[in-house]
Amino acid sequence: MPDFIPIPPDDAPRLEDPGDGDKLVLVKKGQRYCFDCPPGREHELIRQLQAMVADPHHDLNWFDAAVLSHRLGQRMSDRLTEHYRARKTA
């Protein structure tokens, strides 16, 4: 069984709310990764994350990309729900 190595709280990757619906922000090891992602351009962010993870010069890994992708999916779902509700009440 592998040893469990805890991540110090300051090093654990976390998402921040930038207050702008078109941005995603990941903080990891004191570094802030800010991504612009307006509606309809989500595929571009996914491609950018793939390239960054594959590049050994970047500190992002597949887990970070998965966290960002998951948040992106949540945001898309929220926007679709808002759109559906707006059409339903119109």
Secondary structure as GFF3:
##gff-version 3
##sequence-region A 1 90
A	DSSP	beta_strand	14	16	.	.	.	ID=ss1
A	DSSP	beta_strand	23	28	.	.	.	ID=ss2
A	DSSP	beta_strand	31	36	.	.	.	ID=ss3
A	DSSP	alpha_helix	42	54	.	.	.	ID=ss4
A	DSSP	alpha_helix	62	89	.	.	.	ID=ss5
###
